[in-house]
Amino acid sequence: MNKKQLTERDICTKYITPALERAGWDIATQVREEFPLTKGRIIVRGKLHTRAQYKRVDYVLFYKPNIPIALIEAKDNNHSLGDGM
């Protein structure tokens, strides 16, 4: 399998989720995938307004319910390491 051909979702499914499980994270209660961070920037033009596309993160790790402690942003192998920051 050529890792350069894997999509971001493939990377999450094959590598990140299993690594979180091996590290002891409970996927059902402590990990949320495709988690929305913001509702999107509000754009105002005259008397009209709209909301830009929302921002989301691939994983949020929770210490306890409603206490997030870490974000994980996955990228496919065609991006550099800093592209997720």
PyMOL Python script that loads the backbone (N, CA, C, O; Angstrom):
from pymol import cmd

cmd.read_pdbstr("""\
ATOM      1  N   MET A   1       0.839  -1.177   0.000  1.00  0.00           N
ATOM      2  CA  MET A   1       0.000   0.000   0.000  1.00  0.00           C
ATOM      3  C   MET A   1       0.885   1.243   0.000  1.00  0.00           C
ATOM      4  O   MET A   1       1.808   1.358   0.807  1.00  0.00           O
ATOM      5  N   ASN A   2       0.601   2.160  -0.900  1.00  0.00           N
ATOM      6  CA  ASN A   2       1.340   3.409  -0.996  1.00  0.00           C
ATOM      7  C   ASN A   2       0.693   4.438  -0.073  1.00  0.00           C
ATOM      8  O   ASN A   2      -0.450   4.837  -0.295  1.00  0.00           O
ATOM      9  N   LYS A   3       1.411   4.867   0.954  1.00  0.00           N
ATOM     10  CA  LYS A   3       0.853   5.807   1.934  1.00  0.00           C
ATOM     11  C   LYS A   3       0.554   7.171   1.327  1.00  0.00           C
ATOM     12  O   LYS A   3      -0.270   7.911   1.864  1.00  0.00           O
ATOM     13  N   LYS A   4       1.198   7.517   0.229  1.00  0.00           N
ATOM     14  CA  LYS A   4       0.931   8.804  -0.430  1.00  0.00           C
ATOM     15  C   LYS A   4      -0.473   8.846  -1.023  1.00  0.00           C
ATOM     16  O   LYS A   4      -0.997   9.932  -1.271  1.00  0.00           O
ATOM     17  N   GLN A   5      -1.091   7.697  -1.254  1.00  0.00           N
ATOM     18  CA  GLN A   5      -2.419   7.656  -1.850  1.00  0.00           C
ATOM     19  C   GLN A   5      -3.536   7.623  -0.811  1.00  0.00           C
ATOM     20  O   GLN A   5      -4.710   7.664  -1.179  1.00  0.00           O
ATOM     21  N   LEU A   6      -3.200   7.551   0.476  1.00  0.00           N
ATOM     22  CA  LEU A   6      -4.228   7.510   1.513  1.00  0.00           C
ATOM     23  C   LEU A   6      -4.833   8.901   1.713  1.00  0.00           C
ATOM     24  O   LEU A   6      -4.129   9.910   1.674  1.00  0.00           O
ATOM     25  N   THR A   7      -6.133   8.934   1.925  1.00  0.00           N
ATOM     26  CA  THR A   7      -6.804  10.199   2.217  1.00  0.00           C
ATOM     27  C   THR A   7      -6.658  10.513   3.702  1.00  0.00           C
ATOM     28  O   THR A   7      -6.181   9.687   4.481  1.00  0.00           O
ATOM     29  N   GLU A   8      -7.072  11.707   4.077  1.00  0.00           N
ATOM     30  CA  GLU A   8      -7.032  12.096   5.483  1.00  0.00           C
ATOM     31  C   GLU A   8      -7.892  11.155   6.330  1.00  0.00           C
ATOM     32  O   GLU A   8      -7.495  10.776   7.432  1.00  0.00           O
ATOM     33  N   ARG A   9      -9.055  10.782   5.823  1.00  0.00           N
ATOM     34  CA  ARG A   9      -9.946   9.882   6.560  1.00  0.00           C
ATOM     35  C   ARG A   9      -9.315   8.501   6.707  1.00  0.00           C
ATOM     36  O   ARG A   9      -9.467   7.857   7.745  1.00  0.00           O
ATOM     37  N   ASP A  10      -8.598   8.036   5.660  1.00  0.00           N
ATOM     38  CA  ASP A  10      -7.892   6.758   5.743  1.00  0.00           C
ATOM     39  C   ASP A  10      -6.818   6.796   6.839  1.00  0.00           C
ATOM     40  O   ASP A  10      -6.671   5.843   7.603  1.00  0.00           O
ATOM     41  N   ILE A  11      -6.083   7.886   6.907  1.00  0.00           N
ATOM     42  CA  ILE A  11      -5.050   8.059   7.928  1.00  0.00           C
ATOM     43  C   ILE A  11      -5.686   7.979   9.319  1.00  0.00           C
ATOM     44  O   ILE A  11      -5.157   7.316  10.211  1.00  0.00           O
ATOM     45  N   CYS A  12      -6.819   8.657   9.496  1.00  0.00           N
ATOM     46  CA  CYS A  12      -7.514   8.631  10.787  1.00  0.00           C
ATOM     47  C   CYS A  12      -7.940   7.217  11.154  1.00  0.00           C
ATOM     48  O   CYS A  12      -7.709   6.764  12.275  1.00  0.00           O
ATOM     49  N   THR A  13      -8.560   6.526  10.212  1.00  0.00           N
ATOM     50  CA  THR A  13      -9.098   5.192  10.483  1.00  0.00           C
ATOM     51  C   THR A  13      -8.014   4.153  10.715  1.00  0.00           C
ATOM     52  O   THR A  13      -8.135   3.319  11.612  1.00  0.00           O
ATOM     53  N   LYS A  14      -6.961   4.194   9.919  1.00  0.00           N
ATOM     54  CA  LYS A  14      -5.939   3.139   9.984  1.00  0.00           C
ATOM     55  C   LYS A  14      -4.843   3.397  11.006  1.00  0.00           C
ATOM     56  O   LYS A  14      -4.227   2.452  11.497  1.00  0.00           O
ATOM     57  N   TYR A  15      -4.586   4.670  11.337  1.00  0.00           N
ATOM     58  CA  TYR A  15      -3.451   4.964  12.197  1.00  0.00           C
ATOM     59  C   TYR A  15      -3.816   5.700  13.492  1.00  0.00           C
ATOM     60  O   TYR A  15      -3.426   5.267  14.576  1.00  0.00           O
ATOM     61  N   ILE A  16      -4.550   6.793  13.389  1.00  0.00           N
ATOM     62  CA  ILE A  16      -4.769   7.633  14.567  1.00  0.00           C
ATOM     63  C   ILE A  16      -5.727   6.994  15.564  1.00  0.00           C
ATOM     64  O   ILE A  16      -5.416   6.924  16.753  1.00  0.00           O
ATOM     65  N   THR A  17      -6.891   6.526  15.103  1.00  0.00           N
ATOM     66  CA  THR A  17      -7.860   5.914  16.021  1.00  0.00           C
ATOM     67  C   THR A  17      -7.272   4.689  16.726  1.00  0.00           C
ATOM     68  O   THR A  17      -7.415   4.587  17.945  1.00  0.00           O
ATOM     69  N   PRO A  18      -6.615   3.751  16.023  1.00  0.00           N
ATOM     70  CA  PRO A  18      -5.996   2.631  16.733  1.00  0.00           C
ATOM     71  C   PRO A  18      -4.913   3.068  17.729  1.00  0.00           C
ATOM     72  O   PRO A  18      -4.771   2.462  18.791  1.00  0.00           O
ATOM     73  N   ALA A  19      -4.149   4.116  17.392  1.00  0.00           N
ATOM     74  CA  ALA A  19      -3.114   4.604  18.306  1.00  0.00           C
ATOM     75  C   ALA A  19      -3.739   5.188  19.576  1.00  0.00           C
ATOM     76  O   ALA A  19      -3.204   5.014  20.670  1.00  0.00           O
ATOM     77  N   LEU A  20      -4.867   5.877  19.428  1.00  0.00           N
ATOM     78  CA  LEU A  20      -5.561   6.418  20.607  1.00  0.00           C
ATOM     79  C   LEU A  20      -6.074   5.283  21.488  1.00  0.00           C
ATOM     80  O   LEU A  20      -5.980   5.357  22.713  1.00  0.00           O
ATOM     81  N   GLU A  21      -6.614   4.237  20.869  1.00  0.00           N
ATOM     82  CA  GLU A  21      -7.103   3.090  21.641  1.00  0.00           C
ATOM     83  C   GLU A  21      -5.952   2.396  22.374  1.00  0.00           C
ATOM     84  O   GLU A  21      -6.094   2.028  23.541  1.00  0.00           O
ATOM     85  N   ARG A  22      -4.818   2.216  21.700  1.00  0.00           N
ATOM     86  CA  ARG A  22      -3.654   1.584  22.340  1.00  0.00           C
ATOM     87  C   ARG A  22      -3.123   2.431  23.490  1.00  0.00           C
ATOM     88  O   ARG A  22      -2.584   1.900  24.460  1.00  0.00           O
ATOM     89  N   ALA A  23      -3.277   3.749  23.382  1.00  0.00           N
ATOM     90  CA  ALA A  23      -2.798   4.656  24.430  1.00  0.00           C
ATOM     91  C   ALA A  23      -3.745   4.697  25.630  1.00  0.00           C
ATOM     92  O   ALA A  23      -3.442   5.340  26.635  1.00  0.00           O
ATOM     93  N   GLY A  24      -4.888   4.017  25.532  1.00  0.00           N
ATOM     94  CA  GLY A  24      -5.796   3.936  26.664  1.00  0.00           C
ATOM     95  C   GLY A  24      -6.989   4.871  26.623  1.00  0.00           C
ATOM     96  O   GLY A  24      -7.747   4.940  27.591  1.00  0.00           O
ATOM     97  N   TRP A  25      -7.174   5.597  25.524  1.00  0.00           N
ATOM     98  CA  TRP A  25      -8.325   6.480  25.396  1.00  0.00           C
ATOM     99  C   TRP A  25      -9.568   5.662  25.078  1.00  0.00           C
ATOM    100  O   TRP A  25      -9.531   4.762  24.239  1.00  0.00           O
ATOM    101  N   ASP A  26     -10.678   5.982  25.758  1.00  0.00           N
ATOM    102  CA  ASP A  26     -11.961   5.329  25.492  1.00  0.00           C
ATOM    103  C   ASP A  26     -12.622   6.073  24.335  1.00  0.00           C
ATOM    104  O   ASP A  26     -13.076   7.205  24.496  1.00  0.00           O
ATOM    105  N   ILE A  27     -12.673   5.440  23.183  1.00  0.00           N
ATOM    106  CA  ILE A  27     -13.176   6.089  21.976  1.00  0.00           C
ATOM    107  C   ILE A  27     -14.631   6.530  22.141  1.00  0.00           C
ATOM    108  O   ILE A  27     -15.019   7.565  21.600  1.00  0.00           O
ATOM    109  N   ALA A  28     -15.430   5.779  22.863  1.00  0.00           N
ATOM    110  CA  ALA A  28     -16.853   6.079  23.011  1.00  0.00           C
ATOM    111  C   ALA A  28     -17.113   7.285  23.908  1.00  0.00           C
ATOM    112  O   ALA A  28     -18.067   8.026  23.671  1.00  0.00           O
ATOM    113  N   THR A  29     -16.287   7.499  24.931  1.00  0.00           N
ATOM    114  CA  THR A  29     -16.592   8.560  25.893  1.00  0.00           C
ATOM    115  C   THR A  29     -15.576   9.692  25.926  1.00  0.00           C
ATOM    116  O   THR A  29     -15.921  10.799  26.339  1.00  0.00           O
ATOM    117  N   GLN A  30     -14.336   9.455  25.507  1.00  0.00           N
ATOM    118  CA  GLN A  30     -13.300  10.474  25.635  1.00  0.00           C
ATOM    119  C   GLN A  30     -12.836  11.084  24.320  1.00  0.00           C
ATOM    120  O   GLN A  30     -12.092  12.064  24.328  1.00  0.00           O
ATOM    121  N   VAL A  31     -13.256  10.532  23.208  1.00  0.00           N
ATOM    122  CA  VAL A  31     -12.788  11.003  21.900  1.00  0.00           C
ATOM    123  C   VAL A  31     -13.979  11.399  21.042  1.00  0.00           C
ATOM    124  O   VAL A  31     -14.945  10.645  20.924  1.00  0.00           O
ATOM    125  N   ARG A  32     -13.908  12.578  20.447  1.00  0.00           N
ATOM    126  CA  ARG A  32     -14.922  13.024  19.489  1.00  0.00           C
ATOM    127  C   ARG A  32     -14.221  13.306  18.169  1.00  0.00           C
ATOM    128  O   ARG A  32     -13.175  13.953  18.132  1.00  0.00           O
ATOM    129  N   GLU A  33     -14.814  12.811  17.082  1.00  0.00           N
ATOM    130  CA  GLU A  33     -14.257  13.046  15.745  1.00  0.00           C
ATOM    131  C   GLU A  33     -15.076  14.106  15.019  1.00  0.00           C
ATOM    132  O   GLU A  33     -16.262  14.293  15.289  1.00  0.00           O
ATOM    133  N   GLU A  34     -14.411  14.802  14.083  1.00  0.00           N
ATOM    134  CA  GLU A  34     -15.052  15.845  13.269  1.00  0.00           C
ATOM    135  C   GLU A  34     -15.789  16.840  14.167  1.00  0.00           C
ATOM    136  O   GLU A  34     -16.962  17.141  13.949  1.00  0.00           O
ATOM    137  N   PHE A  35     -15.093  17.336  15.161  1.00  0.00           N
ATOM    138  CA  PHE A  35     -15.682  18.185  16.198  1.00  0.00           C
ATOM    139  C   PHE A  35     -15.650  19.646  15.762  1.00  0.00           C
ATOM    140  O   PHE A  35     -14.585  20.144  15.396  1.00  0.00           O
ATOM    141  N   PRO A  36     -16.792  20.357  15.787  1.00  0.00           N
ATOM    142  CA  PRO A  36     -16.803  21.769  15.389  1.00  0.00           C
ATOM    143  C   PRO A  36     -16.137  22.650  16.448  1.00  0.00           C
ATOM    144  O   PRO A  36     -16.449  22.549  17.634  1.00  0.00           O
ATOM    145  N   LEU A  37     -15.222  23.510  16.011  1.00  0.00           N
ATOM    146  CA  LEU A  37     -14.552  24.437  16.922  1.00  0.00           C
ATOM    147  C   LEU A  37     -15.241  25.790  16.957  1.00  0.00           C
ATOM    148  O   LEU A  37     -15.442  26.362  18.028  1.00  0.00           O
ATOM    149  N   THR A  38     -15.605  26.303  15.784  1.00  0.00           N
ATOM    150  CA  THR A  38     -16.277  27.599  15.698  1.00  0.00           C
ATOM    151  C   THR A  38     -17.487  27.465  14.791  1.00  0.00           C
ATOM    152  O   THR A  38     -17.573  26.540  13.984  1.00  0.00           O
ATOM    153  N   LYS A  39     -18.402  28.380  14.929  1.00  0.00           N
ATOM    154  CA  LYS A  39     -19.578  28.387  14.067  1.00  0.00           C
ATOM    155  C   LYS A  39     -19.288  29.076  12.738  1.00  0.00           C
ATOM    156  O   LYS A  39     -20.118  29.040  11.829  1.00  0.00           O
ATOM    157  N   GLY A  40     -18.143  29.690  12.620  1.00  0.00           N
ATOM    158  CA  GLY A  40     -17.779  30.391  11.391  1.00  0.00           C
ATOM    159  C   GLY A  40     -17.821  31.890  11.600  1.00  0.00           C
ATOM    160  O   GLY A  40     -18.638  32.408  12.363  1.00  0.00           O
ATOM    161  N   ARG A  41     -16.951  32.559  10.928  1.00  0.00           N
ATOM    162  CA  ARG A  41     -16.846  34.004  11.028  1.00  0.00           C
ATOM    163  C   ARG A  41     -18.101  34.666  10.485  1.00  0.00           C
ATOM    164  O   ARG A  41     -18.659  34.199   9.492  1.00  0.00           O
ATOM    165  N   ILE A  42     -18.555  35.737  11.110  1.00  0.00           N
ATOM    166  CA  ILE A  42     -19.708  36.489  10.620  1.00  0.00           C
ATOM    167  C   ILE A  42     -19.200  37.550   9.653  1.00  0.00           C
ATOM    168  O   ILE A  42     -18.318  38.339   9.990  1.00  0.00           O
ATOM    169  N   ILE A  43     -19.763  37.562   8.456  1.00  0.00           N
ATOM    170  CA  ILE A  43     -19.379  38.508   7.412  1.00  0.00           C
ATOM    171  C   ILE A  43     -20.529  39.488   7.227  1.00  0.00           C
ATOM    172  O   ILE A  43     -21.658  39.083   6.948  1.00  0.00           O
ATOM    173  N   VAL A  44     -20.243  40.779   7.383  1.00  0.00           N
ATOM    174  CA  VAL A  44     -21.267  41.813   7.256  1.00  0.00           C
ATOM    175  C   VAL A  44     -20.956  42.652   6.034  1.00  0.00           C
ATOM    176  O   VAL A  44     -19.832  43.120   5.856  1.00  0.00           O
ATOM    177  N   ARG A  45     -21.979  42.841   5.182  1.00  0.00           N
ATOM    178  CA  ARG A  45     -21.877  43.715   4.011  1.00  0.00           C
ATOM    179  C   ARG A  45     -23.121  44.583   3.986  1.00  0.00           C
ATOM    180  O   ARG A  45     -24.197  44.132   3.597  1.00  0.00           O
ATOM    181  N   GLY A  46     -22.967  45.827   4.402  1.00  0.00           N
ATOM    182  CA  GLY A  46     -24.120  46.717   4.482  1.00  0.00           C
ATOM    183  C   GLY A  46     -25.091  46.222   5.535  1.00  0.00           C
ATOM    184  O   GLY A  46     -24.725  46.041   6.696  1.00  0.00           O
ATOM    185  N   LYS A  47     -26.343  46.002   5.120  1.00  0.00           N
ATOM    186  CA  LYS A  47     -27.356  45.503   6.046  1.00  0.00           C
ATOM    187  C   LYS A  47     -27.473  43.977   6.008  1.00  0.00           C
ATOM    188  O   LYS A  47     -28.278  43.394   6.735  1.00  0.00           O
ATOM    189  N   LEU A  48     -26.682  43.347   5.174  1.00  0.00           N
ATOM    190  CA  LEU A  48     -26.730  41.890   5.056  1.00  0.00           C
ATOM    191  C   LEU A  48     -25.586  41.256   5.837  1.00  0.00           C
ATOM    192  O   LEU A  48     -24.511  41.838   5.982  1.00  0.00           O
ATOM    193  N   HIS A  49     -25.837  40.078   6.326  1.00  0.00           N
ATOM    194  CA  HIS A  49     -24.775  39.332   6.999  1.00  0.00           C
ATOM    195  C   HIS A  49     -24.919  37.851   6.661  1.00  0.00           C
ATOM    196  O   HIS A  49     -26.004  37.360   6.349  1.00  0.00           O
ATOM    197  N   THR A  50     -23.816  37.178   6.734  1.00  0.00           N
ATOM    198  CA  THR A  50     -23.781  35.738   6.505  1.00  0.00           C
ATOM    199  C   THR A  50     -22.686  35.140   7.371  1.00  0.00           C
ATOM    200  O   THR A  50     -21.862  35.864   7.929  1.00  0.00           O
ATOM    201  N   ARG A  51     -22.680  33.859   7.478  1.00  0.00           N
ATOM    202  CA  ARG A  51     -21.666  33.186   8.279  1.00  0.00           C
ATOM    203  C   ARG A  51     -20.760  32.384   7.349  1.00  0.00           C
ATOM    204  O   ARG A  51     -21.237  31.667   6.469  1.00  0.00           O
ATOM    205  N   ALA A  52     -19.458  32.513   7.550  1.00  0.00           N
ATOM    206  CA  ALA A  52     -18.484  31.755   6.765  1.00  0.00           C
ATOM    207  C   ALA A  52     -18.514  30.291   7.212  1.00  0.00           C
ATOM    208  O   ALA A  52     -19.171  29.938   8.191  1.00  0.00           O
ATOM    209  N   GLN A  53     -17.810  29.473   6.493  1.00  0.00           N
ATOM    210  CA  GLN A  53     -17.776  28.044   6.813  1.00  0.00           C
ATOM    211  C   GLN A  53     -17.195  27.835   8.211  1.00  0.00           C
ATOM    212  O   GLN A  53     -16.243  28.507   8.607  1.00  0.00           O
ATOM    213  N   TYR A  54     -17.778  26.901   8.946  1.00  0.00           N
ATOM    214  CA  TYR A  54     -17.317  26.628  10.307  1.00  0.00           C
ATOM    215  C   TYR A  54     -15.964  25.931  10.280  1.00  0.00           C
ATOM    216  O   TYR A  54     -15.584  25.314   9.285  1.00  0.00           O
ATOM    217  N   LYS A  55     -15.257  26.042  11.375  1.00  0.00           N
ATOM    218  CA  LYS A  55     -13.967  25.360  11.536  1.00  0.00           C
ATOM    219  C   LYS A  55     -14.194  24.089  12.345  1.00  0.00           C
ATOM    220  O   LYS A  55     -14.960  24.093  13.309  1.00  0.00           O
ATOM    221  N   ARG A  56     -13.537  23.012  11.961  1.00  0.00           N
ATOM    222  CA  ARG A  56     -13.658  21.760  12.689  1.00  0.00           C
ATOM    223  C   ARG A  56     -12.277  21.142  12.845  1.00  0.00           C
ATOM    224  O   ARG A  56     -11.348  21.436  12.093  1.00  0.00           O
ATOM    225  N   VAL A  57     -12.175  20.281  13.841  1.00  0.00           N
ATOM    226  CA  VAL A  57     -10.930  19.576  14.108  1.00  0.00           C
ATOM    227  C   VAL A  57     -11.214  18.083  13.974  1.00  0.00           C
ATOM    228  O   VAL A  57     -12.337  17.641  14.214  1.00  0.00           O
ATOM    229  N   ASP A  58     -10.211  17.314  13.595  1.00  0.00           N
ATOM    230  CA  ASP A  58     -10.428  15.887  13.359  1.00  0.00           C
ATOM    231  C   ASP A  58     -10.718  15.115  14.644  1.00  0.00           C
ATOM    232  O   ASP A  58     -11.575  14.232  14.648  1.00  0.00           O
ATOM    233  N   TYR A  59     -10.025  15.429  15.724  1.00  0.00           N
ATOM    234  CA  TYR A  59     -10.250  14.750  17.000  1.00  0.00           C
ATOM    235  C   TYR A  59     -10.159  15.757  18.140  1.00  0.00           C
ATOM    236  O   TYR A  59      -9.339  16.675  18.106  1.00  0.00           O
ATOM    237  N   VAL A  60     -11.003  15.578  19.146  1.00  0.00           N
ATOM    238  CA  VAL A  60     -10.867  16.269  20.427  1.00  0.00           C
ATOM    239  C   VAL A  60     -10.826  15.196  21.501  1.00  0.00           C
ATOM    240  O   VAL A  60     -11.665  14.296  21.527  1.00  0.00           O
ATOM    241  N   LEU A  61      -9.841  15.299  22.388  1.00  0.00           N
ATOM    242  CA  LEU A  61      -9.715  14.356  23.496  1.00  0.00           C
ATOM    243  C   LEU A  61     -10.229  15.030  24.760  1.00  0.00           C
ATOM    244  O   LEU A  61      -9.830  16.147  25.089  1.00  0.00           O
ATOM    245  N   PHE A  62     -11.123  14.334  25.467  1.00  0.00           N
ATOM    246  CA  PHE A  62     -11.736  14.878  26.670  1.00  0.00           C
ATOM    247  C   PHE A  62     -11.222  14.142  27.903  1.00  0.00           C
ATOM    248  O   PHE A  62     -11.200  12.912  27.936  1.00  0.00           O
ATOM    249  N   TYR A  63     -10.808  14.907  28.922  1.00  0.00           N
ATOM    250  CA  TYR A  63     -10.418  14.329  30.194  1.00  0.00           C
ATOM    251  C   TYR A  63     -11.651  13.803  30.919  1.00  0.00           C
ATOM    252  O   TYR A  63     -11.668  12.665  31.389  1.00  0.00           O
ATOM    253  N   LYS A  64     -12.672  14.633  31.005  1.00  0.00           N
ATOM    254  CA  LYS A  64     -13.991  14.309  31.549  1.00  0.00           C
ATOM    255  C   LYS A  64     -15.001  14.971  30.636  1.00  0.00           C
ATOM    256  O   LYS A  64     -14.619  15.804  29.814  1.00  0.00           O
ATOM    257  N   PRO A  65     -16.299  14.629  30.751  1.00  0.00           N
ATOM    258  CA  PRO A  65     -17.286  15.314  29.899  1.00  0.00           C
ATOM    259  C   PRO A  65     -17.172  16.836  30.017  1.00  0.00           C
ATOM    260  O   PRO A  65     -17.102  17.386  31.116  1.00  0.00           O
ATOM    261  N   ASN A  66     -17.157  17.487  28.883  1.00  0.00           N
ATOM    262  CA  ASN A  66     -17.061  18.952  28.774  1.00  0.00           C
ATOM    263  C   ASN A  66     -15.728  19.522  29.237  1.00  0.00           C
ATOM    264  O   ASN A  66     -15.634  20.723  29.487  1.00  0.00           O
ATOM    265  N   ILE A  67     -14.694  18.693  29.357  1.00  0.00           N
ATOM    266  CA  ILE A  67     -13.356  19.177  29.698  1.00  0.00           C
ATOM    267  C   ILE A  67     -12.371  18.686  28.625  1.00  0.00           C
ATOM    268  O   ILE A  67     -11.701  17.671  28.813  1.00  0.00           O
ATOM    269  N   PRO A  68     -12.286  19.423  27.485  1.00  0.00           N
ATOM    270  CA  PRO A  68     -11.351  19.018  26.430  1.00  0.00           C
ATOM    271  C   PRO A  68      -9.919  19.352  26.837  1.00  0.00           C
ATOM    272  O   PRO A  68      -9.661  20.388  27.450  1.00  0.00           O
ATOM    273  N   ILE A  69      -8.996  18.464  26.487  1.00  0.00           N
ATOM    274  CA  ILE A  69      -7.597  18.727  26.832  1.00  0.00           C
ATOM    275  C   ILE A  69      -6.658  18.691  25.631  1.00  0.00           C
ATOM    276  O   ILE A  69      -5.520  19.150  25.736  1.00  0.00           O
ATOM    277  N   ALA A  70      -7.101  18.159  24.496  1.00  0.00           N
ATOM    278  CA  ALA A  70      -6.197  18.087  23.343  1.00  0.00           C
ATOM    279  C   ALA A  70      -6.991  18.052  22.046  1.00  0.00           C
ATOM    280  O   ALA A  70      -8.106  17.535  21.988  1.00  0.00           O
ATOM    281  N   LEU A  71      -6.381  18.620  21.005  1.00  0.00           N
ATOM    282  CA  LEU A  71      -6.923  18.589  19.648  1.00  0.00           C
ATOM    283  C   LEU A  71      -5.937  17.840  18.766  1.00  0.00           C
ATOM    284  O   LEU A  71      -4.723  17.952  18.936  1.00  0.00           O
ATOM    285  N   ILE A  72      -6.476  17.071  17.817  1.00  0.00           N
ATOM    286  CA  ILE A  72      -5.622  16.382  16.844  1.00  0.00           C
ATOM    287  C   ILE A  72      -6.138  16.737  15.452  1.00  0.00           C
ATOM    288  O   ILE A  72      -7.305  16.511  15.131  1.00  0.00           O
ATOM    289  N   GLU A  73      -5.261  17.291  14.642  1.00  0.00           N
ATOM    290  CA  GLU A  73      -5.601  17.627  13.269  1.00  0.00           C
ATOM    291  C   GLU A  73      -4.824  16.702  12.347  1.00  0.00           C
ATOM    292  O   GLU A  73      -3.597  16.773  12.282  1.00  0.00           O
ATOM    293  N   ALA A  74      -5.523  15.846  11.644  1.00  0.00           N
ATOM    294  CA  ALA A  74      -4.888  14.895  10.731  1.00  0.00           C
ATOM    295  C   ALA A  74      -4.721  15.515   9.346  1.00  0.00           C
ATOM    296  O   ALA A  74      -5.515  16.356   8.925  1.00  0.00           O
ATOM    297  N   LYS A  75      -3.685  15.087   8.659  1.00  0.00           N
ATOM    298  CA  LYS A  75      -3.450  15.498   7.271  1.00  0.00           C
ATOM    299  C   LYS A  75      -3.046  14.276   6.472  1.00  0.00           C
ATOM    300  O   LYS A  75      -2.464  13.333   7.009  1.00  0.00           O
ATOM    301  N   ASP A  76      -3.361  14.299   5.177  1.00  0.00           N
ATOM    302  CA  ASP A  76      -2.894  13.207   4.337  1.00  0.00           C
ATOM    303  C   ASP A  76      -1.391  13.373   4.100  1.00  0.00           C
ATOM    304  O   ASP A  76      -0.800  14.362   4.532  1.00  0.00           O
ATOM    305  N   ASN A  77      -0.786  12.425   3.428  1.00  0.00           N
ATOM    306  CA  ASN A  77       0.668  12.441   3.254  1.00  0.00           C
ATOM    307  C   ASN A  77       1.153  13.415   2.187  1.00  0.00           C
ATOM    308  O   ASN A  77       2.345  13.447   1.881  1.00  0.00           O
ATOM    309  N   ASN A  78       0.260  14.201   1.622  1.00  0.00           N
ATOM    310  CA  ASN A  78       0.664  15.190   0.628  1.00  0.00           C
ATOM    311  C   ASN A  78       0.837  16.567   1.249  1.00  0.00           C
ATOM    312  O   ASN A  78       1.113  17.530   0.535  1.00  0.00           O
ATOM    313  N   HIS A  79       0.681  16.682   2.571  1.00  0.00           N
ATOM    314  CA  HIS A  79       0.844  17.942   3.274  1.00  0.00           C
ATOM    315  C   HIS A  79       2.074  17.853   4.185  1.00  0.00           C
ATOM    316  O   HIS A  79       2.497  16.766   4.578  1.00  0.00           O
ATOM    317  N   SER A  80       2.636  19.022   4.509  1.00  0.00           N
ATOM    318  CA  SER A  80       3.749  19.032   5.452  1.00  0.00           C
ATOM    319  C   SER A  80       3.191  18.998   6.874  1.00  0.00           C
ATOM    320  O   SER A  80       1.997  19.215   7.080  1.00  0.00           O
ATOM    321  N   LEU A  81       4.049  18.727   7.845  1.00  0.00           N
ATOM    322  CA  LEU A  81       3.615  18.620   9.238  1.00  0.00           C
ATOM    323  C   LEU A  81       2.992  19.902   9.756  1.00  0.00           C
ATOM    324  O   LEU A  81       2.065  19.840  10.564  1.00  0.00           O
ATOM    325  N   GLY A  82       3.454  21.038   9.331  1.00  0.00           N
ATOM    326  CA  GLY A  82       2.964  22.320   9.844  1.00  0.00           C
ATOM    327  C   GLY A  82       1.640  22.773   9.237  1.00  0.00           C
ATOM    328  O   GLY A  82       1.067  23.757   9.704  1.00  0.00           O
ATOM    329  N   ASP A  83       1.146  22.099   8.231  1.00  0.00           N
ATOM    330  CA  ASP A  83      -0.090  22.538   7.572  1.00  0.00           C
ATOM    331  C   ASP A  83      -1.320  22.447   8.470  1.00  0.00           C
ATOM    332  O   ASP A  83      -2.309  23.132   8.209  1.00  0.00           O
ATOM    333  N   GLY A  84      -1.293  21.639   9.503  1.00  0.00           N
ATOM    334  CA  GLY A  84      -2.442  21.497  10.382  1.00  0.00           C
ATOM    335  C   GLY A  84      -2.508  22.500  11.498  1.00  0.00           C
ATOM    336  O   GLY A  84      -3.484  22.528  12.247  1.00  0.00           O
ATOM    337  N   MET A  85      -1.474  23.342  11.631  1.00  0.00           N
ATOM    338  CA  MET A  85      -1.449  24.288  12.745  1.00  0.00           C
ATOM    339  C   MET A  85      -2.180  25.566  12.412  1.00  0.00           C
ATOM    340  O   MET A  85      -2.253  26.471  13.244  1.00  0.00           O
TER     341      MET A  85
END
""", "prot")
cmd.dss("prot")
cmd.show_as("cartoon", "prot")
cmd.util.cbc("prot")
cmd.orient("prot")
